[in-house]
Amino acid sequence: MVDCVASVGPECPRCRRGPETYWYLRGMYEFDVDRARALAGDGREPVEVDDESVRESIDNSEMDECHIPHVDPNIPGVIAHVSFENGPGDVVTGHLLIDGHHRAARCLRDGRPFFAFLLTEAESQAVLLRGPPGSGFHPPADG
């Protein structure tokens, strides 16, 4: 976790304006978080994420301690489907939290459940900006 002086607003390194993306596996995957939030805002119900999955997501993300106290834990995160080609004909699939890591950490810290919206596989593909072979990512055609 990144240590910083407790701050809110423009002083907080995470409270920024502008487009937001989520990078996974050192840049092998890139997700459009803003588009994911828009897709998930269609009235669907969020699902409760188990504490073990929350811990794993937090442990595998860069966290800013100063951001956790002022995030709104009532806002659900977003989970995408992810896939990876592990060899010829061997595609591994799973779920990945692409938005809400600090809110998840706050929920865990406060002993409350964390909820997230689950994107469909098609929606997950729609928000995938970059991915390795087997991820389902198809670069735009040159034109």
C-alpha positions as CSV (number, residue, x, y, z in Angstrom):
1,M,0.0,0.0,0.0
2,V,1.1,3.5,-0.8
3,D,1.4,5.7,2.3
4,C,0.3,9.3,2.1
5,V,-0.9,12.2,4.3
6,A,-4.6,11.9,4.8
7,S,-6.2,14.3,2.3
8,V,-9.5,14.7,0.4
9,G,-10.3,16.2,-2.9
10,P,-7.6,17.6,-5.2
11,E,-4.8,16.7,-2.7
12,C,-5.7,13.0,-2.7
13,P,-3.8,11.1,-5.4
14,R,-6.9,8.9,-6.2
15,C,-9.5,11.7,-6.2
16,R,-8.9,12.8,-9.7
17,R,-11.1,13.8,-12.6
18,G,-10.8,12.4,-16.1
19,P,-11.0,9.1,-17.8
20,E,-10.4,6.0,-15.6
21,T,-8.9,2.7,-16.6
22,Y,-7.8,-0.4,-14.7
23,W,-4.6,-2.2,-15.6
24,Y,-4.2,-5.8,-14.7
25,L,-1.1,-8.2,-14.9
26,R,1.4,-5.4,-15.5
27,G,-0.5,-3.9,-18.4
28,M,-1.5,-7.1,-20.2
29,Y,-5.1,-6.1,-19.7
30,E,-6.6,-2.6,-19.7
31,F,-10.3,-2.0,-18.9
32,D,-12.4,1.2,-19.5
33,V,-13.8,1.7,-16.0
34,D,-15.9,4.7,-17.0
35,R,-17.7,2.6,-19.6
36,A,-18.0,-0.4,-17.2
37,R,-19.7,1.9,-14.7
38,A,-22.1,3.2,-17.3
39,L,-23.0,-0.3,-18.4
40,A,-23.5,-1.5,-14.8
41,G,-25.7,1.5,-14.1
42,D,-28.7,-0.1,-15.9
43,G,-30.6,-1.0,-12.7
44,R,-29.1,-4.4,-12.1
45,E,-28.7,-5.6,-8.6
46,P,-25.1,-5.8,-7.1
47,V,-23.8,-9.1,-5.8
48,E,-22.1,-9.6,-2.4
49,V,-18.4,-10.3,-2.8
50,D,-17.0,-12.8,-0.2
51,D,-14.3,-11.5,2.1
52,E,-11.6,-13.8,0.7
53,S,-12.1,-12.4,-2.8
54,V,-12.1,-8.9,-1.4
55,R,-8.8,-9.5,0.3
56,E,-7.2,-11.1,-2.8
57,S,-8.3,-8.2,-4.9
58,I,-6.9,-5.7,-2.4
59,D,-3.6,-7.6,-2.1
60,N,-3.2,-7.6,-5.9
61,S,-3.8,-3.9,-6.3
62,E,-1.9,-0.7,-5.6
63,M,-3.7,0.9,-2.7
64,D,-3.4,4.5,-1.3
65,E,-4.1,4.4,2.4
66,C,-5.2,8.0,2.5
67,H,-8.0,7.3,0.0
68,I,-9.7,4.6,2.0
69,P,-11.2,6.7,4.8
70,H,-13.1,9.0,2.5
71,V,-14.5,6.7,-0.1
72,D,-18.2,5.8,-0.1
73,P,-18.5,2.1,0.8
74,N,-22.2,2.2,-0.3
75,I,-21.2,2.5,-4.0
76,P,-20.8,-1.0,-5.5
77,G,-17.7,-2.0,-7.4
78,V,-17.6,-3.5,-10.9
79,I,-16.5,-7.1,-11.7
80,A,-15.6,-8.1,-15.3
81,H,-15.1,-11.6,-16.8
82,V,-11.5,-12.2,-17.8
83,S,-9.8,-15.0,-19.8
84,F,-6.3,-16.0,-20.7
85,E,-4.9,-18.5,-23.1
86,N,-2.7,-20.8,-21.0
87,G,-1.6,-22.9,-23.9
88,P,-3.0,-24.3,-27.1
89,G,-6.7,-25.0,-26.5
90,D,-6.4,-24.2,-22.8
91,V,-8.3,-21.0,-21.9
92,V,-8.5,-20.0,-18.2
93,T,-11.5,-17.8,-17.2
94,G,-12.4,-15.9,-14.0
95,H,-13.8,-12.8,-12.5
96,L,-11.8,-9.6,-11.9
97,L,-12.7,-6.6,-9.8
98,I,-11.9,-3.6,-12.1
99,D,-13.5,-0.9,-10.0
100,G,-13.9,-0.4,-6.2
101,H,-10.7,-1.6,-4.6
102,H,-10.5,1.2,-2.1
103,R,-14.3,0.9,-1.3
104,A,-13.7,-2.9,-0.8
105,A,-10.8,-2.2,1.5
106,R,-13.0,0.2,3.5
107,C,-15.8,-2.4,3.8
108,L,-13.3,-5.0,5.0
109,R,-11.8,-2.5,7.5
110,D,-15.3,-1.6,8.8
111,G,-16.5,-5.2,8.9
112,R,-19.3,-4.7,6.4
113,P,-20.1,-6.5,3.2
114,F,-18.8,-5.3,-0.1
115,F,-21.1,-5.4,-3.2
116,A,-20.2,-5.2,-6.9
117,F,-22.0,-5.2,-10.2
118,L,-21.2,-8.2,-12.4
119,L,-20.7,-7.4,-16.1
120,T,-21.8,-10.0,-18.7
121,E,-19.1,-11.6,-20.8
122,A,-20.2,-9.3,-23.7
123,E,-20.0,-6.2,-21.6
124,S,-16.6,-7.3,-20.3
125,Q,-15.4,-7.6,-23.9
126,A,-16.8,-4.2,-24.6
127,V,-14.8,-2.5,-21.9
128,L,-11.6,-4.4,-22.6
129,L,-9.2,-1.9,-24.2
130,R,-6.2,-4.2,-24.3
131,G,-5.6,-7.9,-23.8
132,P,-3.3,-10.8,-24.6
133,P,-4.1,-13.7,-26.9
134,G,-7.0,-15.7,-25.6
135,S,-8.5,-12.8,-23.7
136,G,-11.1,-12.1,-26.4
137,F,-9.6,-8.7,-27.2
138,H,-9.8,-7.8,-30.8
139,P,-7.9,-4.7,-31.8
140,P,-9.7,-2.2,-34.0
141,A,-9.2,-2.7,-37.7
142,D,-6.9,-0.1,-39.3
143,G,-8.9,2.3,-41.4
